[in-house]
Amino acid sequence: MTDMPLYMHFIYSFFATVGFAIFLNSPKTTLISSGFVGGVGWSVFYYLVQLTGNDILANFIAALLVSYISEILARKLKQPAIIFIIPGIIPLVPGLGMYNTMLYLVQNDYSNAIAKGADVLFVGGAISLGILVITSLVKTLHIISIKKATK
């Protein structure tokens, strides 16, 4: 990764996320919030990778945070959480790893393709699991609160 200050990573990922939110036809009122989610997610990922060197753990924690902030913004802005989650995870998606996996396959370098492909698969699983944990927790807490309110 590049040797830039953390705030520059936030700014670049903010604009990248806003660009993808525009591409995905998000409502105009959610663009800045989506950019904030993506910026925070990438900044946390970058910081944790620098701290631990573990891409999978860093992606999992960043996806947890992206999902959590998205759930909060969904309630505040009265929008579905998916409007913030999808653009927010775009900076975390391991596109270069996917490209390198395909490149190794085309070059018949199967050992590197398997190694890189497994890493990409685990990173994708970590991102998915991070979103799943928070979304499931929020839905469970919502169901519990409805049942308590009806008693």
Secondary structure, 3 states (H helix, E strand, C coil): CCCCCHHHHHHHHHHHHHHHHHHCCCCHHHHHHHHHHHHHHHHHHHHHHHHHCCHHHHHHHHHHHHHHHHHHHHHHHCCCCHHHHHHHHHHHCCHHHHHHHHHHHHCCCHHHHHHHHHHHHHHHHHHHHHHHHHHHHHHHHHHHHHHHHHC
